[in-house]
Amino acid sequence: MPSPVTWSDDERRQFVDDGVLIRRGLVHGAVLSKARALVGGWLAEVYDPARLTAYTERSFAPELEEHPDLLALYRRSGLAELAGDLLRPARPAPVTRAQIQIRLPHGAQQPVKRMHIDGVSCPHLEPRDLRTFTFIVGVVLEGSANADAGALHYVPGGHYRMADYFATDWVLGQPAQTPDDIDAQDGTALTAEPGDVVVMHHLLIVSE
């Protein structure tokens, strides 16, 4: 019987301190290849360049959000168990939809998201909408994300800065997602390879 998929005590402490964890090569085999082929097929056959801004703000391939081959990345890889391990004794809500983000190659003029918190003052939401959750879990499907090409950038420990910001300065309906001192930062590149899994605290400050 396989051993349960868990985080070490050091990793849990790292998540508390930095707000992010990565598990290398967790997703592999058919689970990874099916999801990669699905998204690659959409990009080759369905992608509409006129909708690039909308895709970047919300999700590429919105038609595939509930596809079982994408949801298998969470349900059949051990990622669901890792999410539950961080939340214990609470239990995670069922994951029923996926969000897809793509960094287009070949110099495409893709909108860049500055430092932000997902669900807070987003351009596609009403100003008074606030959508909170516990954390983001992501799987790298394709390519090699590095500091110069495609990597997500984040502010280590930024979830503490944002908790203070929400408690003291932020008000519902304001357009600014982050304080000025954070918005001016470039952040730290989160490098990853296909099959790597990333878990980020909801208040972790990121740019894409």
C-alpha positions in Angstrom: 0.0 0.0 0.0 1.5 3.4 -1.0 2.5 5.8 1.7 0.2 8.9 2.1 1.2 12.1 0.3 2.1 14.6 2.9 4.3 17.7 3.6 7.2 17.5 6.0 7.3 19.6 9.2 10.0 21.8 7.5 7.8 22.3 4.5 4.8 23.3 6.7 7.0 25.9 8.5 8.2 27.2 5.1 4.5 27.6 4.0 3.8 29.6 7.2 6.9 31.8 6.6 6.9 32.2 2.8 3.3 31.5 1.8 4.3 29.1 -1.0 5.4 25.4 -1.4 6.5 23.4 -4.5 6.5 19.7 -4.9 8.7 18.7 -7.8 7.5 16.1 -10.3 4.4 15.1 -8.5 2.2 14.9 -11.6 3.4 12.5 -14.3 2.5 9.8 -16.8 -1.0 9.7 -18.4 -2.5 12.3 -15.9 0.0 14.9 -17.1 0.1 13.9 -20.8 -3.7 13.9 -21.2 -4.0 17.4 -19.7 -1.1 18.7 -21.7 -2.6 17.4 -24.9 -6.0 18.8 -24.1 -4.7 22.3 -23.5 -2.3 22.1 -26.4 -5.1 21.1 -28.7 -7.2 24.0 -27.6 -4.4 26.5 -28.1 -3.8 25.2 -31.7 -7.4 24.9 -32.8 -9.7 27.2 -30.7 -7.6 30.0 -29.3 -8.9 33.4 -30.4 -6.2 36.2 -30.4 -9.0 38.9 -30.1 -9.8 37.5 -26.6 -6.3 37.6 -25.3 -7.0 40.2 -22.6 -10.1 38.4 -21.4 -8.2 35.1 -21.3 -5.3 36.6 -19.3 -7.6 38.2 -16.8 -9.7 35.1 -16.1 -8.8 31.8 -17.8 -7.6 30.5 -21.1 -9.7 27.6 -22.5 -12.8 28.5 -20.4 -14.6 25.7 -22.3 -12.3 23.2 -20.6 -12.8 24.3 -17.0 -14.7 21.2 -15.9 -13.0 18.7 -18.2 -12.2 15.5 -16.3 -8.6 15.3 -17.7 -7.9 18.7 -16.1 -9.6 17.9 -12.8 -7.5 14.7 -12.7 -4.4 16.9 -12.1 -5.8 17.6 -8.7 -7.9 14.5 -8.0 -5.6 11.7 -9.2 -2.0 13.0 -8.7 -1.7 13.2 -4.9 -2.3 17.0 -5.0 -5.7 16.7 -3.3 -4.0 14.8 -0.4 -1.3 17.5 -0.2 -4.0 20.2 0.0 -5.9 18.3 2.7 -2.6 17.8 4.6 -2.1 21.6 4.9 -5.7 22.2 6.0 -6.1 19.4 8.6 -8.2 19.1 10.7 -10.4 21.2 8.3 -11.3 19.5 5.0 -11.0 21.1 1.6 -14.1 21.8 -0.5 -14.5 19.7 -3.6 -12.6 21.2 -6.6 -15.0 21.2 -9.6 -13.4 23.8 -12.0 -9.9 24.5 -13.2 -8.3 27.8 -14.3 -5.7 27.8 -17.1 -3.0 30.3 -17.5 -0.7 30.4 -20.5 2.3 32.5 -21.3 2.4 32.8 -25.0 5.7 32.3 -26.8 7.3 34.0 -29.8 7.1 37.6 -28.4 3.3 37.8 -28.3 2.2 41.1 -26.8 0.4 39.5 -23.8 -0.9 41.7 -21.0 1.2 41.4 -17.8 -0.5 41.3 -14.4 1.3 43.4 -11.9 1.5 42.5 -8.3 -2.0 41.4 -7.2 -4.1 39.2 -5.1 -6.6 37.0 -7.0 -10.2 37.8 -6.3 -9.5 41.3 -4.9 -10.3 44.4 -7.1 -9.9 42.3 -10.3 -10.7 44.1 -13.6 -13.3 41.5 -14.5 -15.2 41.9 -11.2 -17.5 44.5 -10.0 -15.6 47.0 -7.7 -17.4 45.8 -4.6 -16.9 42.1 -5.4 -14.5 40.2 -3.0 -13.8 36.6 -3.7 -11.8 34.8 -1.0 -10.5 31.3 -0.8 -7.8 29.4 1.1 -5.0 28.8 -1.3 -4.2 28.3 -5.0 -2.9 25.0 -6.2 -1.3 24.8 -9.6 0.3 22.3 -11.9 2.9 23.1 -14.6 1.9 21.4 -17.8 4.4 22.6 -20.4 7.7 24.4 -20.9 10.3 25.5 -18.4 9.4 28.5 -16.3 12.5 30.5 -15.5 13.3 34.1 -14.3 13.4 35.4 -17.9 10.6 33.5 -19.5 7.2 32.5 -18.1 7.9 32.3 -14.3 5.4 33.4 -11.8 6.9 36.1 -9.5 5.9 36.4 -5.8 6.8 38.3 -2.7 8.0 35.8 0.0 6.1 36.4 3.2 3.9 38.9 1.4 0.8 37.3 2.8 1.7 38.9 6.2 2.0 42.3 4.5 -1.4 41.9 2.8 -3.0 40.8 6.1 -1.9 44.0 7.7 -3.0 46.0 4.6 -6.5 44.5 4.7 -6.7 45.1 8.5 -5.6 48.8 8.4 -5.8 50.5 5.0 -7.9 48.5 2.4 -11.6 49.2 2.0 -14.1 47.3 -0.1 -14.5 48.8 -3.5 -11.2 50.5 -3.9 -9.3 49.7 -7.2 -5.8 49.2 -5.8 -5.1 45.5 -5.2 -1.8 46.0 -3.2 -0.1 48.8 -1.3 2.3 51.1 -3.3 5.4 49.6 -1.8 4.4 46.2 -3.0 3.3 47.2 -6.4 6.7 48.6 -7.2 8.4 45.3 -6.6 9.4 42.7 -9.2 9.2 39.8 -6.8 11.1 36.5 -6.8 10.8 34.1 -9.7 9.2 30.7 -9.0 10.9 28.4 -11.4 9.2 25.1 -12.3 9.2 22.2 -14.8 6.3 20.2 -16.2 4.7 18.0 -13.5 5.8 20.4 -10.6 3.0 21.4 -8.2 2.8 24.8 -6.6 0.6 25.7 -3.5 0.2 29.4 -2.7 -1.5 31.1 0.2 -4.5 33.2 -1.0 -2.9 36.4 0.3 0.5 35.7 -1.4 1.3 38.6 -3.7 2.1 37.5 -7.2 2.6 38.8 -10.7 2.3 37.0 -14.0 
